[in-house]
Amino acid sequence: MRRPRIRTFDLNLLRIFDALYQHGSVNFAASEIGVSPSAISHALGRLRDTFDDELFVKGPSGMTPTARAAEIADRVAAALVQAYSILEPADFDPEKAERRFKVSCNHYVGWLILPRVVQYLQCKAPATILNVECEYGKGIADELDAGVVDLVVGTFGQIPERFESEVLFSDHWIWVLRADHPALSTELTTEKILQLPQVVIAINEVGRAIDGVVAEAGLERLVVADRIFLEEMNTKSRYSSQVKGSVTINSAEAAAAIVAHSDLVALLPERLAQVMSSLYKFKTVKFAKEDNILEHRMVWHRKHGADPAIEWLRSAFRSSVSEFKEG
C-alpha cells in the first residue's frame, strides 16, 4: 500500500474527507466547505490517489466509507481539531486561568493605577500572577519583541509599526508648590516659576532624558515634564534645574514629597497632585497651553495582541481606570 507523502499533501483535503465522512454526500460536503460539488469530486479523486483507496463508494444511501476511510476518520477529525486550536486560540477564562502576566510601567502608573488593577484581577482572575516592573529597562522594546513583557504602560512619542497602542487615560501637567510657599505672596506666572528652584522629574538616564525623550529600538519614551513648554523658553532659562538649589529626580511621587517640605516647585501630573493633596497641603498653578496633555498609553506587540489573554489584560486596565478616564 502506498503511503501519503506529507511534504506534497494538501492539508485542505482533510477537511474534504471529514465533510464527506460526516455527511455521506458530495452536495452536503460542498455546502459545508463552501465550494462546488465538482470541486468536492475532484478533491475526492486526489484523496483516492493519495491513500490508494476508494475511501467513499456511492450507494443507495449516499457515499459509504470504505474500511480504510473508517479506520482513519477519527484521526483525521482529531488532526483538524488540533489545527483549529492553533489557528483559533481558545477563549481566555479569567476565573479559571492560571496565566502569568508581565507588565512594565512608569512609577506614576504604578502608584496611581496598579492598586486598581490588582483589585480587579483579584476579583475577576484570582489564579493569575502579575509581575510588574515599575521602571523601564533599557531593553523594553526588545522585551516586547521577544514576548518577555506582555504590556507596557507609559508616555510615548514615536511608536514603531510593529507595536500597537491605545490611550489608557489622559492627564495634565500643573505646577505644584506647598500651600505656604513665600512666592505665593504675588501672582505667579510660568516665567516667574521658572526662576524658582525646581524638582525636575527625569526618568532613568538623566543626562539624555533632560532633552525630553529616550529612544530604544524605535520606541520613543517621553521622560521629562518640562518638554511640554520648551518651545516657549529660551535656551538659558528653559530648565529651572539650572537654578541653584534645584533637584533632578526620577520619581514623581518623591518629587511631591520634596515639594511639600521645601521651597521647591514641580510640574506634576494633575491626578497625582490631587491624590497627594490628601497627604500634603499643596497649591496648584495651571498654565495655558493647548497641548498640555499627558497621554498614558498601553503598548503591546502586534504578533501577541490577538492572544485572548493579552486582550483581556488590556480590558482589565481599561476597567480599572474607567471612572476617571478623559479624552
C-alpha positions in Angstrom: 0.0 0.0 0.0 1.3 3.4 -1.0 1.9 5.9 1.9 0.8 9.6 1.5 3.7 12.0 1.1 3.3 14.7 3.8 5.6 17.2 2.0 3.3 17.3 -1.0 0.0 16.6 0.7 -2.7 19.3 0.6 -4.0 19.5 4.2 -7.2 21.1 2.9 -8.1 17.6 1.6 -8.6 16.5 5.2 -11.4 19.0 5.5 -13.0 17.5 2.4 -12.5 14.0 3.8 -14.1 14.9 7.1 -17.1 16.6 5.5 -17.7 13.6 3.2 -17.4 11.2 6.2 -19.8 13.3 8.3 -22.5 13.9 5.6 -22.1 11.0 3.2 -23.0 13.3 0.4 -21.0 15.3 -2.1 -23.6 18.1 -2.2 -23.7 18.5 1.6 -19.9 18.4 1.8 -19.7 21.1 -0.9 -22.2 23.2 1.1 -20.2 22.9 4.3 -16.9 23.7 2.7 -18.3 26.4 0.5 -17.2 25.0 -2.9 -19.0 23.4 -5.8 -19.9 19.7 -5.9 -17.5 19.2 -8.8 -14.6 20.6 -6.6 -15.5 18.0 -4.0 -15.5 15.3 -6.6 -12.1 16.4 -7.9 -10.7 16.5 -4.3 -12.1 13.0 -3.7 -10.1 11.8 -6.7 -6.9 13.3 -5.2 -7.7 11.7 -1.9 -8.2 8.3 -3.5 -4.9 8.7 -5.4 -3.1 9.7 -2.2 -4.4 6.9 0.0 -4.6 4.3 -2.8 -8.1 3.5 -1.7 -11.7 4.4 -2.9 -12.4 5.8 0.6 -16.1 6.6 -0.3 -18.3 4.4 -2.5 -21.6 5.6 -4.0 -24.5 3.6 -2.8 -28.3 3.8 -2.3 -27.9 5.9 0.9 -25.1 8.2 -0.3 -21.4 7.9 -0.1 -20.4 5.0 2.1 -17.0 5.0 3.7 -14.6 2.0 3.0 -12.8 0.2 5.8 -9.8 2.4 5.2 -11.8 5.5 5.5 -13.5 4.3 8.7 -10.0 3.5 10.1 -8.6 7.0 9.6 -11.8 9.0 10.2 -11.2 9.6 14.0 -7.6 10.5 13.5 -8.5 13.0 10.7 -11.1 14.6 12.9 -8.5 14.9 15.8 -5.9 16.4 13.4 -8.4 19.1 12.3 -9.3 19.9 16.0 -5.6 20.4 16.6 -5.2 22.6 13.6 -8.2 24.7 14.6 -6.8 25.1 18.1 -3.6 26.5 16.6 -5.3 28.9 14.2 -8.1 29.9 16.6 -6.8 30.2 20.2 -9.1 29.1 23.0 -11.1 31.8 24.8 -9.5 33.1 27.9 -11.5 32.3 31.0 -10.2 34.7 33.7 -12.0 32.8 36.6 -10.1 29.6 35.9 -6.9 30.9 34.2 -3.5 30.4 35.8 -1.8 32.8 33.5 1.3 34.8 34.5 1.4 38.3 33.1 4.4 40.6 32.9 3.8 44.4 32.8 6.2 47.3 32.6 5.1 50.8 33.6 6.4 54.1 34.9 6.3 55.0 38.6 3.3 57.2 38.2 1.2 54.4 36.7 2.4 52.0 39.4 1.4 54.4 42.1 -1.9 55.5 40.7 -3.3 52.7 38.6 -1.8 49.4 39.7 -3.7 49.2 43.0 -6.9 49.4 41.0 -5.7 46.8 38.5 -4.6 44.4 41.3 -8.0 44.7 42.9 -9.7 44.0 39.6 -7.5 40.9 39.0 -8.1 39.5 42.5 -11.8 39.8 41.8 -12.0 38.6 38.2 -9.0 36.4 37.8 -7.8 35.2 41.2 -5.5 32.5 39.9 -3.4 34.8 37.7 0.1 36.0 38.7 1.1 39.6 37.9 4.8 40.5 37.6 5.4 44.3 37.4 8.5 46.4 36.6 7.8 50.0 37.7 10.8 51.4 35.9 11.6 50.7 32.2 14.7 48.8 31.5 16.9 49.8 28.6 15.7 46.9 26.5 11.9 47.4 26.9 11.4 47.4 23.1 13.4 44.1 22.8 11.4 42.6 25.7 8.1 43.4 23.8 9.6 41.9 20.7 10.5 38.7 22.5 7.2 38.4 24.4 9.0 38.7 27.7 6.7 41.6 28.5 3.0 41.4 27.7 2.1 45.1 28.1 3.9 48.4 28.7 2.0 51.4 30.1 3.5 54.9 30.0 4.0 58.1 28.0 5.4 57.7 24.4 6.2 59.8 21.4 7.1 57.7 18.4 5.8 54.1 18.4 7.2 51.7 15.8 4.7 50.0 13.4 5.4 46.6 14.9 3.7 47.8 18.1 0.1 48.7 18.7 -1.0 51.2 21.3 -4.2 52.6 22.9 -4.7 55.6 25.1 -5.5 54.3 28.6 -6.1 57.7 30.2 -5.1 61.3 29.9 -3.8 63.8 32.4 -2.4 67.4 32.5 0.7 68.9 33.9 0.3 71.6 36.6 2.7 73.5 38.8 2.7 72.4 42.4 4.1 74.1 45.5 3.4 74.0 49.2 0.4 76.0 50.4 2.5 78.4 52.4 5.3 79.0 49.8 6.7 82.5 50.1 6.3 83.0 46.3 2.5 83.0 46.7 2.6 86.5 48.1 2.4 87.7 44.4 0.7 86.4 41.3 2.7 83.6 39.8 3.3 83.1 36.1 5.2 80.3 34.3 8.1 82.7 33.7 8.3 83.6 37.4 8.0 79.9 38.5 10.9 79.0 36.2 13.1 81.3 38.3 12.4 79.3 41.4 14.4 76.2 42.4 12.5 73.2 40.9 12.2 69.5 41.2 12.7 68.2 37.7 11.3 64.8 37.0 13.6 62.9 34.6 13.2 59.2 34.3 16.2 56.9 34.1 19.2 58.3 32.1 19.1 61.9 33.4 21.8 63.2 31.0 19.8 62.1 28.0 16.3 62.4 29.5 16.6 66.1 30.2 16.1 66.6 26.5 12.7 65.1 26.7 13.0 61.6 25.1 14.8 58.4 25.2 14.6 56.2 22.0 15.1 52.5 22.3 14.7 50.4 19.2 12.4 53.0 17.7 10.2 53.2 20.8 10.4 56.8 22.0 9.6 57.5 25.7 8.6 60.9 26.9 10.5 61.2 30.1 10.6 64.8 31.4 7.7 67.1 32.2 9.5 70.3 31.1 9.3 69.2 27.4 5.7 70.5 27.1 6.8 74.1 27.2 10.4 74.0 26.0 9.4 75.7 22.7 8.4 78.8 24.7 11.6 79.2 26.7 15.0 80.4 25.7 18.0 78.1 26.0 19.4 79.7 29.2 16.1 79.7 31.2 14.2 76.7 29.8 15.3 74.4 32.6 14.9 75.7 36.1 17.0 72.8 37.2 19.8 75.2 36.2 18.8 77.4 39.2 20.8 76.9 42.3 19.1 74.6 44.8 17.2 72.6 42.2 16.9 68.8 42.2 16.5 66.3 39.5 14.9 63.0 40.4 13.3 60.0 38.6 10.1 59.7 40.7 7.0 61.9 40.6 5.9 60.6 44.0 9.2 61.5 45.6 9.1 64.9 43.9 5.7 65.6 45.5 7.1 64.8 49.0 10.1 67.1 48.4 7.8 69.9 47.3 5.7 69.5 50.4 8.7 70.0 52.7 10.7 72.7 50.8 10.5 75.9 48.8 11.0 73.9 45.5 8.3 73.8 42.9 7.5 71.0 40.4 5.4 70.1 37.4 3.3 67.1 38.4 0.5 65.2 36.7 -2.7 66.7 37.9 -4.3 63.4 39.1 -1.2 62.6 41.1 -1.3 66.1 42.7 -4.9 65.6 43.6 -4.2 62.3 45.3 -1.1 63.7 47.0 -3.2 66.6 48.3 -4.7 64.2 50.8 -1.2 63.8 52.3 0.2 67.3 51.8 -1.1 70.8 51.6 -0.5 71.9 48.1 -1.2 75.0 46.0 -1.5 74.3 42.3 -1.0 76.7 39.4 -2.2 76.0 35.9 -0.7 77.5 32.8 -2.4 78.0 29.4 -1.1 75.7 26.7 -3.2 73.8 24.3 -1.1 70.7 24.1 -0.7 70.3 27.8 -1.9 66.8 27.7 -0.1 63.8 29.3 -1.4 60.7 27.5 -0.7 57.3 29.1 -0.8 54.5 26.6 -0.9 50.8 26.7 1.7 49.4 24.2 1.9 45.8 23.0 3.4 43.8 20.2 1.2 43.2 17.1 2.2 39.5 17.0 1.0 38.9 20.6 -2.0 41.3 20.5 -4.5 38.7 19.3 -3.8 36.5 22.3 -7.2 36.4 24.2 -5.3 36.6 27.5 -3.5 39.8 26.4 -6.8 41.2 25.1 -8.3 40.5 28.5 -5.4 42.1 30.3 -5.9 45.3 28.3 -9.6 45.3 29.2 -8.7 44.9 32.9 -6.6 48.0 32.7 -9.4 49.9 30.9 -12.0 48.8 33.5 -9.6 49.8 36.3 -9.5 53.4 35.2 -12.9 53.8 33.6 -14.2 56.1 36.3 -11.7 58.8 35.7 -10.8 58.4 32.0 -10.8 61.6 30.0 -10.2 62.4 26.3 
